[in-house]
Amino acid sequence: MDLADCYQLLELESGASLAEIKASYRRLAWQYHPDINPTNQKAKERFIAVTEAYKLLLQVTHPTEMGDEEQSQAQPCEHQHIKVEGWQSQPAIKVTRKAKQAQNPPPLSQAEQQLKRQTYQKLQQLLREQRFPSAVGLIEGLAKRLPQDPEVSQWQASAYQRWGRQLLNEKQVEKARVYLKKALKADPHNRSLWSEVERDFRRMEKIF
């Protein structure tokens, strides 16, 4: 794996800043974490690949960060389920000024940080148990409290997409369409999400 592969796996452009590298890793690690996708082998493999790319990229570009980061990687990631078929061909995301601003929301108070952490832990549990309506309700409540937090938006999009896919499996096509559209609206700059939702819509067409 070379540096170009690392940037591509982390959905970054070459020369991304340390903050952008960390933010992208946290988002992708949350998406593909085995705790979120306990029966998805491809998600597990993608999680491992993303983690290795992150370590290598830090080792080469920011070696002084490796000590703390390697220690933190031993713990479950607290930061976005979406597998991508053929990820090698996915283009890198161009981080626009608007997207960069979204990555730097106003700092959270201690109470808000605690609420966010507790909600995330509960959200993980609900997704593992496939209690998608409860997961959606939980994350919608947090999104109302923290409307400018990009991670909360990512979690909300993930919950919508998971629930939409389950509805599609149950042949509730129109309801599934609503939640898949909500997923895209909640996290519109996530290309992995767009790719996955496009797959869901193609399945939807076959059902019809």
ZINOR-V202344 format. One record per residue. N is the residue number from 1. PSI is psi in degrees with one decimal (999 if undefined). NEAR is the number of other ideal C-beta (glycine too) atoms within 8 Angstrom. Layout:
# ZINOR-V202344
((N/PSI/NEAR) (N/PSI/NEAR))
This chain:
# ZINOR-V202344
((1/123.6/6) (2/-179.3/5) (3/-36.7/10) (4/-40.5/7) (5/-39.5/9) (6/-47.6/13) (7/-39.4/13) (8/-43.3/11) (9/-36.8/10) (10/4.4/15) (11/47.4/11) (12/158.6/13) (13/152.2/9) (14/135.8/8) (15/11.7/3) (16/148.9/11) (17/166.0/5) (18/-42.4/8) (19/-40.1/7) (20/-39.1/11) (21/-46.4/16) (22/-43.2/8) (23/-42.7/10) (24/-40.6/12) (25/-44.9/12) (26/-41.8/12) (27/-48.9/12) (28/-37.3/15) (29/-38.8/14) (30/-42.0/16) (31/-43.5/14) (32/6.2/15) (33/137.0/11) (34/-28.7/8) (35/-29.9/8) (36/-30.5/13) (37/64.8/12) (38/-23.2/7) (39/8.3/4) (40/101.2/8) (41/-36.2/6) (42/-37.1/7) (43/-39.6/14) (44/-43.7/11) (45/-38.9/8) (46/-37.4/13) (47/-44.3/13) (48/-43.8/8) (49/-41.6/9) (50/-42.6/14) (51/-42.7/11) (52/-39.4/9) (53/-40.3/13) (54/-46.0/15) (55/-45.9/12) (56/-41.9/11) (57/-42.0/13) (58/-40.1/13) (59/-37.1/8) (60/-42.8/7) (61/-28.7/9) (62/66.0/8) (63/-26.6/8) (64/-14.1/5) (65/-10.2/9) (66/-36.6/11) (67/-56.5/7) (68/-40.5/7) (69/-43.0/11) (70/-36.7/9) (71/-41.5/7) (72/-26.6/7) (73/-15.6/10) (74/-15.6/5) (75/155.3/5) (76/140.4/5) (77/135.4/9) (78/35.5/7) (79/999/8) (80/999/14) (81/99.0/12) (82/108.3/13) (83/156.1/11) (84/115.0/10) (85/135.9/6) (86/45.9/6) (87/-22.6/8) (88/-27.2/5) (89/1.2/4) (90/132.6/12) (91/153.9/4) (92/148.1/10) (93/131.0/9) (94/120.8/5) (95/110.1/9) (96/167.6/7) (97/-40.5/5) (98/-41.3/6) (99/-38.8/9) (100/-39.0/9) (101/-37.2/7) (102/-26.9/10) (103/-8.5/10) (104/66.4/5) (105/169.3/8) (106/144.2/4) (107/145.3/4) (108/147.9/9) (109/167.9/6) (110/-39.0/6) (111/-39.9/6) (112/-39.3/10) (113/-41.8/9) (114/-42.1/8) (115/-44.5/10) (116/-45.0/14) (117/-44.4/9) (118/-39.3/8) (119/-39.9/12) (120/-45.1/10) (121/-41.5/8) (122/-38.5/9) (123/-44.1/13) (124/-45.3/10) (125/-45.6/8) (126/-39.3/12) (127/-40.4/15) (128/-38.2/9) (129/0.5/6) (130/35.5/6) (131/70.2/8) (132/-41.8/12) (133/-40.7/7) (134/-38.9/8) (135/-43.0/14) (136/-45.9/12) (137/-39.7/8) (138/-48.2/13) (139/-28.9/14) (140/-38.0/9) (141/-41.4/9) (142/-37.8/14) (143/-31.9/12) (144/-34.0/6) (145/-35.4/8) (146/67.0/10) (147/-18.3/6) (148/5.1/7) (149/116.5/10) (150/-32.8/10) (151/-40.0/12) (152/-39.5/12) (153/-39.7/11) (154/-42.5/15) (155/-40.2/14) (156/-44.7/14) (157/-41.1/16) (158/-43.5/17) (159/-42.3/15) (160/-44.7/14) (161/-40.6/17) (162/-42.4/12) (163/-40.1/13) (164/-41.4/17) (165/-39.9/11) (166/-42.3/10) (167/-37.2/12) (168/-39.9/15) (169/-31.4/6) (170/6.9/6) (171/21.3/6) (172/74.6/8) (173/-48.5/11) (174/-41.0/6) (175/-37.7/8) (176/-40.7/14) (177/-41.0/11) (178/-46.9/9) (179/-30.7/14) (180/-37.4/16) (181/-38.0/8) (182/-36.9/11) (183/-45.3/15) (184/-36.8/12) (185/-34.8/6) (186/-33.8/12) (187/70.0/13) (188/-16.6/6) (189/4.4/8) (190/103.9/11) (191/-33.2/10) (192/-41.8/12) (193/-45.7/14) (194/-42.2/9) (195/-43.6/12) (196/-42.6/12) (197/-35.1/13) (198/-39.5/8) (199/-42.1/9) (200/-40.3/14) (201/-33.9/10) (202/-39.3/8) (203/-38.9/9) (204/-40.5/12) (205/-36.4/7) (206/-34.7/6) (207/-41.4/8) (208/999/5))
